[in-house]
Amino acid sequence: MPTLERVKNWGDKLSDMLSKIGWDATGVNTGYKNVEQSNIKLRELKGDILVKQIAVNLNKMLGGKMRSVQRLVVAAEEAAANYSWNAKLQSKDVSYMNAKERSDVDPEVRYNIKFKQAINYTVSSVHIPVEIYKGDIEILNGLQWTSALDDIFYKNWQADENILWQYFGSQTGFMRTFPASYWDTADSVDLYDVRRRPWYTQGSSSPKDMLILIDTSGSVHGQALQLIKVAVKSLMDTLGENDFIRIAHFSKEFHIVGCFKTFVQANYRNKKKLYKDVDALEAKGMADYVVGFENAFQEFSKFNESDPRGKGADCNKMIMLLTDGGSETAKPVFEKYNWPNKTVRVFTYAVGQTSNPTGGIRWMACANRGYFSQIPAMGAIRAKVQAYTKAITDVKEYIQMQDHLWHAGNDPRVKTTLH
């Protein structure tokens, strides 16, 4: 058994050996000698001048990106305003490059080292979410009038060849991407939806303070409860970092979901924690809508009182009720807390294939500037949950197409920053 002193000597030798290898491999010693033997002189840089120069360069770069976005906005508004809606439009009448389906008539794509994939600079490609029918009349009309953007995409690229991806996201779900490229979905299910990307959710709607109210009474069991849990997560996916969220469940009593003491920012970390808390919910007892909504409004009151400096979104306030149906209206609660100003909007969802009446929860939504939806099965969740955004988006309507967002920047499938 070697002595401690001998082991220490081994360690010192190994340290010297590794240090020599490191210095030789990096050439640091040679670099120092070259500097000492050369006529290189050190010059002091003034920080304020350097910062100003950086600011000028950044302004030049970002200014070009902003002008590209503005050109797209103007072009999209003009194209939408001048387009005549065609109720008889069919798939065969609309020509576009489908990013997920290769066709013999598609333009040729060639590998580009800057994009690290095959692209085509003459057209845009279109992505349509898997749950949306590509022959839907709104999709077809949207594709028809947005085809005019290809010319602007191309002109933006000519004006600034450092631009990478440019894209247009529609409230109906399709997305145009320029330059055109194919999506590689061979090894996975394509669940991409432009309306759920952070850049889209933050740009297409105003900030929100949202309280999700879940009915966990005994009638909500089995499949209905599982659908509600998935729907709650889907609602959270529509929120961005400008939004604040609170989740509660009720039957005869009202309980907060999770350990947060108040509304929290809807960032990735907080939503991930709430996903797990929602999964742990169980159904029992009888539903009391008065208890549920009274406590929900009190949560808003406590948040407002504890947040006098406006840390919340302080813009749109809403309660999202998920239940299997019911005839109770909880009218006295709305009269006490929300009328006549109706500052908190109420959106209601009847979840599952249930025979329960829905007149009561439908009335709640209509009486409080909200929206009622039915979610009969898993496949309907994303589309039905997304519908509430149309009701709160404050964007000028064109023709029969609403709430579009224009953006020019990096690849929306990977990053969300301008490049």
C-alpha positions as CSV (number, residue, x, y, z in Angstrom):
1,M,0.0,0.0,0.0
2,P,1.7,3.3,-1.1
3,T,2.1,6.0,1.5
4,L,0.2,9.2,1.4
5,E,3.3,11.2,0.6
6,R,4.0,9.0,-2.5
7,V,0.4,9.4,-3.7
8,K,0.8,13.1,-3.4
9,N,4.0,13.0,-5.5
10,W,2.1,11.1,-8.2
11,G,-0.6,13.7,-8.2
12,D,1.9,16.6,-8.6
13,K,3.6,14.8,-11.5
14,L,0.3,14.1,-13.2
15,S,-0.7,17.8,-12.7
16,D,2.5,19.0,-14.3
17,M,2.2,16.6,-17.2
18,L,-1.4,17.7,-17.9
19,S,-0.5,21.3,-17.6
20,K,2.3,21.0,-20.1
21,I,0.1,19.1,-22.6
22,G,-2.5,21.8,-22.3
23,W,-0.1,24.7,-22.9
24,D,1.5,22.9,-25.8
25,A,-1.8,22.0,-27.4
26,T,-3.3,25.5,-27.2
27,G,-0.1,27.3,-28.2
28,V,-0.5,29.8,-25.5
29,N,3.2,29.9,-24.7
30,T,4.1,30.5,-28.3
31,G,1.4,33.3,-28.5
32,Y,2.9,35.1,-25.5
33,K,6.4,35.0,-27.0
34,N,5.2,36.3,-30.4
35,V,3.4,39.2,-28.7
36,E,6.5,40.1,-26.7
37,Q,8.7,40.0,-29.8
38,S,6.3,41.9,-32.1
39,N,5.5,45.6,-32.4
40,I,1.9,45.0,-31.1
41,K,0.8,47.8,-28.8
42,L,-2.1,47.9,-26.4
43,R,-4.5,50.7,-26.8
44,E,-7.1,51.8,-24.3
45,L,-10.7,51.7,-25.5
46,K,-13.3,54.2,-24.3
47,G,-16.3,52.3,-23.1
48,D,-18.9,55.0,-24.0
49,I,-17.6,55.2,-27.6
50,L,-17.6,51.4,-28.0
51,V,-21.2,51.2,-26.6
52,K,-22.4,53.9,-29.0
53,Q,-20.9,52.1,-32.0
54,I,-22.5,48.8,-30.9
55,A,-25.8,50.6,-30.6
56,V,-25.5,52.0,-34.1
57,N,-24.7,48.6,-35.5
58,L,-27.6,47.0,-33.7
59,N,-30.0,49.7,-34.8
60,K,-28.9,49.2,-38.4
61,M,-29.4,45.4,-38.2
62,L,-32.7,45.5,-36.3
63,G,-34.0,48.4,-38.3
64,G,-33.7,46.4,-41.5
65,K,-35.7,43.5,-39.9
66,M,-38.4,45.9,-38.7
67,R,-38.7,47.4,-42.2
68,S,-39.1,43.8,-43.6
69,V,-41.9,43.2,-41.1
70,Q,-43.6,46.5,-41.9
71,R,-43.6,45.7,-45.6
72,L,-45.2,42.3,-44.9
73,V,-47.9,44.0,-42.7
74,V,-48.8,46.5,-45.4
75,A,-48.9,43.9,-48.1
76,A,-51.0,41.5,-46.0
77,E,-53.5,44.2,-45.1
78,E,-53.8,45.2,-48.7
79,A,-54.1,41.7,-50.0
80,A,-56.8,40.8,-47.4
81,A,-58.8,44.1,-48.0
82,N,-58.8,43.6,-51.8
83,Y,-59.6,39.9,-51.8
84,S,-63.1,38.7,-52.7
85,W,-64.2,35.8,-50.5
86,N,-65.1,32.8,-52.6
87,A,-67.6,30.5,-50.8
88,K,-67.4,27.9,-53.7
89,L,-63.6,27.6,-53.7
90,Q,-62.3,24.0,-53.9
91,S,-58.9,22.4,-53.2
92,K,-58.2,22.0,-57.0
93,D,-58.5,25.8,-57.4
94,V,-55.8,26.6,-54.9
95,S,-52.1,26.1,-55.8
96,Y,-49.5,26.0,-53.0
97,M,-46.5,24.0,-51.9
98,N,-47.4,21.7,-49.0
99,A,-44.5,21.5,-46.6
100,K,-45.5,18.0,-45.4
101,E,-46.5,16.4,-48.7
102,R,-44.1,16.2,-51.7
103,S,-45.6,16.6,-55.1
104,D,-44.2,16.2,-58.7
105,V,-45.4,19.7,-59.5
106,D,-43.6,21.4,-56.5
107,P,-40.7,23.7,-57.4
108,E,-37.2,22.2,-57.1
109,V,-35.5,22.6,-53.7
110,R,-31.7,22.6,-53.4
111,Y,-29.5,22.3,-50.4
112,N,-28.4,25.7,-48.9
113,I,-25.5,25.8,-46.5
114,K,-26.9,28.8,-44.6
115,F,-30.2,27.1,-43.9
116,K,-28.6,23.6,-43.6
117,Q,-31.4,22.1,-45.7
118,A,-33.0,22.1,-49.1
119,I,-34.9,25.3,-49.9
120,N,-36.4,27.3,-52.8
121,Y,-36.2,31.1,-52.9
122,T,-39.0,31.6,-55.4
123,V,-42.0,30.6,-53.3
124,S,-43.2,29.9,-49.7
125,S,-44.3,26.6,-48.4
126,V,-47.4,26.0,-46.3
127,H,-47.8,24.1,-43.0
128,I,-51.3,23.0,-41.9
129,P,-51.8,21.4,-38.5
130,V,-52.7,17.8,-38.5
131,E,-56.2,18.3,-37.0
132,I,-57.3,20.9,-39.5
133,Y,-58.9,19.8,-42.8
134,K,-56.8,21.4,-45.6
135,G,-59.9,21.6,-47.8
136,D,-61.8,23.8,-45.3
137,I,-63.2,26.9,-47.0
138,E,-61.5,29.3,-44.6
139,I,-58.1,27.6,-45.1
140,L,-58.6,27.7,-48.9
141,N,-59.5,31.4,-49.0
142,G,-56.7,32.2,-46.6
143,L,-54.2,30.4,-48.8
144,Q,-55.5,32.1,-51.8
145,W,-55.1,35.7,-50.7
146,T,-51.8,35.1,-48.7
147,S,-50.1,33.9,-51.9
148,A,-49.6,37.5,-52.7
149,L,-47.0,37.6,-49.8
150,D,-44.5,35.5,-51.8
151,D,-43.5,38.6,-53.8
152,I,-42.8,40.6,-50.6
153,F,-40.9,37.7,-49.0
154,Y,-38.6,37.6,-52.0
155,K,-38.1,41.4,-52.1
156,N,-37.3,41.4,-48.3
157,W,-34.6,38.7,-49.0
158,Q,-33.2,40.8,-51.9
159,A,-33.0,43.8,-49.6
160,D,-31.4,41.9,-46.8
161,E,-29.7,38.6,-47.6
162,N,-28.9,38.1,-43.9
163,I,-32.6,37.4,-43.2
164,L,-33.2,33.7,-42.6
165,W,-36.8,32.6,-42.3
166,Q,-39.9,34.8,-42.9
167,Y,-43.3,33.5,-42.0
168,F,-46.9,34.3,-41.8
169,G,-49.2,32.8,-39.1
170,S,-52.9,32.7,-39.5
171,Q,-55.6,32.5,-36.8
172,T,-57.1,29.6,-38.9
173,G,-53.9,27.6,-38.2
174,F,-51.9,27.5,-41.4
175,M,-48.4,29.1,-41.7
176,R,-46.5,30.3,-44.7
177,T,-42.7,29.9,-44.5
178,F,-40.2,31.6,-46.9
179,P,-38.0,30.3,-48.4
180,A,-39.9,27.1,-49.2
181,S,-38.8,23.9,-47.5
182,Y,-40.1,20.5,-46.5
183,W,-40.8,19.4,-43.0
184,D,-39.2,16.2,-41.9
185,T,-41.9,14.4,-39.9
186,A,-40.8,10.8,-40.8
187,D,-39.7,9.9,-37.2
188,S,-42.4,11.7,-35.2
189,V,-46.0,12.8,-35.2
190,D,-46.3,16.4,-36.4
191,L,-48.2,18.3,-33.7
192,Y,-46.9,21.7,-34.6
193,D,-49.4,24.5,-34.6
194,V,-48.3,28.0,-35.3
195,R,-51.0,29.4,-32.9
196,R,-49.2,27.8,-30.0
197,R,-45.8,29.2,-30.6
198,P,-44.7,31.8,-28.0
199,W,-44.1,34.5,-30.6
200,Y,-47.6,34.0,-31.9
201,T,-49.5,33.8,-28.6
202,Q,-47.7,36.9,-27.3
203,G,-48.2,38.9,-30.5
204,S,-51.8,37.9,-31.4
205,S,-53.6,38.7,-28.2
206,S,-53.4,41.0,-25.2
207,P,-52.0,39.9,-21.9
208,K,-54.3,37.8,-19.7
209,D,-55.0,37.0,-16.1
210,M,-56.7,33.6,-16.4
211,L,-58.3,31.4,-13.7
212,I,-59.1,27.9,-14.9
213,L,-62.0,26.5,-12.9
214,I,-62.3,22.7,-13.0
215,D,-65.4,20.7,-12.1
216,T,-64.2,17.6,-10.2
217,S,-67.6,16.4,-9.0
218,G,-68.4,12.7,-9.1
219,S,-70.2,12.9,-12.4
220,V,-66.9,14.0,-14.0
221,H,-65.1,10.7,-13.9
222,G,-63.2,8.3,-16.2
223,Q,-62.9,9.6,-19.7
224,A,-64.5,13.0,-19.0
225,L,-62.0,13.8,-16.3
226,Q,-59.1,12.7,-18.6
227,L,-60.4,14.9,-21.3
228,I,-60.7,17.9,-18.9
229,K,-57.1,17.4,-17.8
230,V,-55.8,17.4,-21.4
231,A,-58.0,20.4,-22.2
232,V,-56.6,22.3,-19.2
233,K,-53.0,21.7,-20.4
234,S,-54.0,22.8,-23.8
235,L,-55.4,26.0,-22.4
236,M,-52.1,26.6,-20.6
237,D,-50.3,26.1,-23.9
238,T,-52.1,29.1,-25.3
239,L,-50.5,31.3,-22.6
240,G,-47.2,33.1,-22.8
241,E,-44.9,34.9,-20.4
242,N,-47.0,38.0,-20.6
243,D,-49.9,36.1,-19.0
244,F,-50.7,35.1,-15.5
245,I,-52.5,31.9,-14.4
246,R,-54.4,30.4,-11.5
247,I,-56.0,26.9,-11.4
248,A,-58.7,25.8,-9.0
249,H,-61.1,22.8,-8.8
250,F,-64.4,22.5,-7.0
251,S,-67.3,20.2,-6.2
252,K,-69.0,21.0,-2.9
253,E,-65.8,22.8,-1.8
254,F,-63.3,25.0,-3.6
255,H,-59.6,24.1,-3.7
256,I,-56.5,25.7,-5.4
257,V,-54.5,23.4,-7.6
258,G,-50.8,23.3,-6.7
259,C,-48.8,25.2,-4.1
260,F,-48.8,28.7,-5.6
261,K,-50.3,31.3,-3.3
262,T,-51.7,33.5,-6.0
263,F,-51.7,34.0,-9.8
264,V,-48.3,33.2,-11.3
265,Q,-46.6,34.1,-14.6
266,A,-47.4,31.5,-17.3
267,N,-43.7,30.7,-18.0
268,Y,-42.4,27.3,-18.8
269,R,-41.3,26.4,-15.2
270,N,-44.6,27.3,-13.6
271,K,-46.7,25.6,-16.3
272,K,-44.7,22.4,-16.0
273,K,-45.4,22.3,-12.3
274,L,-49.1,22.9,-12.8
275,Y,-49.2,20.1,-15.4
276,K,-48.2,17.6,-12.7
277,D,-50.7,19.1,-10.2
278,V,-53.6,18.8,-12.7
279,D,-52.7,15.2,-13.4
280,A,-53.3,14.4,-9.7
281,L,-56.9,15.6,-9.6
282,E,-59.7,13.1,-8.7
283,A,-63.4,13.4,-9.0
284,K,-65.8,13.2,-6.1
285,G,-68.8,14.9,-4.5
286,M,-71.5,17.1,-6.1
287,A,-70.9,20.2,-8.2
288,D,-71.8,23.6,-6.6
289,Y,-71.3,26.3,-9.2
290,V,-72.0,29.1,-6.7
291,V,-69.2,27.9,-4.5
292,G,-66.9,27.6,-7.5
293,F,-67.5,30.9,-9.0
294,E,-67.7,32.9,-5.8
295,N,-64.3,31.7,-4.7
296,A,-63.0,32.3,-8.2
297,F,-64.0,35.9,-8.2
298,Q,-62.5,36.3,-4.7
299,E,-59.2,35.0,-6.0
300,F,-59.2,37.9,-8.5
301,S,-60.1,40.3,-5.7
302,K,-57.2,39.0,-3.5
303,F,-54.8,39.2,-6.4
304,N,-55.8,42.8,-7.1
305,E,-55.5,43.9,-3.5
306,S,-52.1,42.2,-3.1
307,D,-50.8,43.5,-6.4
308,P,-51.3,47.3,-6.3
309,R,-48.4,48.0,-8.6
310,G,-49.8,45.9,-11.4
311,K,-47.5,42.8,-11.5
312,G,-50.3,40.9,-13.2
313,A,-51.3,41.3,-16.8
314,D,-54.0,43.8,-15.8
315,C,-55.6,43.6,-19.2
316,N,-58.0,40.7,-20.0
317,K,-59.4,38.9,-17.0
318,M,-61.1,35.6,-17.5
319,I,-62.5,32.5,-15.9
320,M,-62.4,29.3,-17.9
321,L,-64.9,26.7,-16.7
322,L,-64.4,23.0,-17.6
323,T,-67.3,20.7,-16.7
324,D,-69.5,17.9,-18.0
325,G,-72.5,20.2,-18.1
326,G,-75.2,21.5,-15.8
327,S,-78.3,23.6,-15.5
328,E,-77.3,25.8,-12.6
329,T,-76.4,29.4,-13.7
330,A,-74.8,30.9,-10.5
331,K,-76.5,34.2,-11.5
332,P,-76.4,35.7,-7.9
333,V,-72.6,35.4,-8.0
334,F,-72.3,37.3,-11.3
335,E,-74.7,40.0,-10.1
336,K,-72.5,40.4,-7.0
337,Y,-69.0,40.3,-8.4
338,N,-69.1,41.0,-12.2
339,W,-72.2,43.0,-13.2
340,P,-72.8,45.5,-14.7
341,N,-69.2,46.1,-15.9
342,K,-68.4,42.5,-16.6
343,T,-64.7,43.0,-16.2
344,V,-64.1,39.3,-15.9
345,R,-65.1,37.3,-19.0
346,V,-66.4,33.8,-18.6
347,F,-65.6,31.0,-21.1
348,T,-67.3,27.6,-20.6
349,Y,-66.5,24.2,-21.9
350,A,-68.8,21.1,-21.8
351,V,-66.4,18.2,-21.9
352,G,-67.1,14.6,-22.9
353,Q,-70.0,12.8,-24.5
354,T,-72.5,13.5,-21.8
355,S,-76.3,13.7,-21.6
356,N,-76.1,16.5,-19.0
357,P,-77.8,19.7,-20.0
358,T,-75.6,22.6,-21.1
359,G,-78.1,25.5,-21.0
360,G,-76.8,26.8,-17.7
361,I,-73.1,26.9,-18.6
362,R,-74.0,28.3,-22.0
363,W,-75.9,31.1,-20.3
364,M,-72.9,31.9,-18.0
365,A,-70.7,32.5,-21.0
366,C,-73.2,34.6,-23.0
367,A,-74.1,36.7,-19.9
368,N,-70.4,37.5,-19.2
369,R,-68.9,38.4,-22.6
370,G,-67.6,34.9,-23.0
371,Y,-67.8,31.9,-25.4
372,F,-69.3,28.4,-25.0
373,S,-67.7,25.3,-26.6
374,Q,-68.4,21.6,-26.5
375,I,-65.5,19.2,-26.5
376,P,-66.9,15.7,-27.2
377,A,-63.6,13.8,-27.8
378,M,-59.8,14.1,-27.6
379,G,-59.4,15.1,-31.2
380,A,-61.5,18.2,-30.7
381,I,-59.6,19.6,-27.8
382,R,-57.0,21.8,-29.5
383,A,-59.3,23.4,-32.0
384,K,-62.1,24.1,-29.4
385,V,-59.8,25.4,-26.7
386,Q,-58.1,27.7,-29.3
387,A,-61.5,29.3,-30.1
388,Y,-61.5,31.7,-27.1
389,T,-58.5,33.7,-28.6
390,K,-60.8,35.0,-31.4
391,A,-63.1,36.6,-28.8
392,I,-60.3,38.5,-27.0
393,T,-58.0,39.5,-29.8
394,D,-58.3,43.2,-30.6
395,V,-57.3,43.2,-34.3
396,K,-59.1,44.8,-37.2
397,E,-61.1,42.3,-39.2
398,Y,-60.8,41.9,-42.9
399,I,-63.3,40.1,-45.0
400,Q,-64.2,36.9,-43.0
401,M,-60.7,36.2,-41.8
402,Q,-59.7,37.4,-38.3
403,D,-56.6,38.2,-36.2
404,H,-53.6,37.4,-38.4
405,L,-50.0,38.0,-37.3
406,W,-47.1,38.8,-39.4
407,H,-43.5,38.1,-38.5
408,A,-40.1,38.0,-40.2
409,G,-37.2,36.3,-38.5
410,N,-35.7,33.0,-37.6
411,D,-37.0,29.5,-38.1
412,P,-40.3,29.3,-36.2
413,R,-39.8,25.6,-35.7
414,V,-36.7,26.0,-33.8
415,K,-36.3,29.5,-32.4
416,T,-38.4,32.6,-31.9
417,T,-35.8,35.4,-32.1
418,L,-35.2,37.7,-35.0
419,H,-32.0,37.0,-36.9
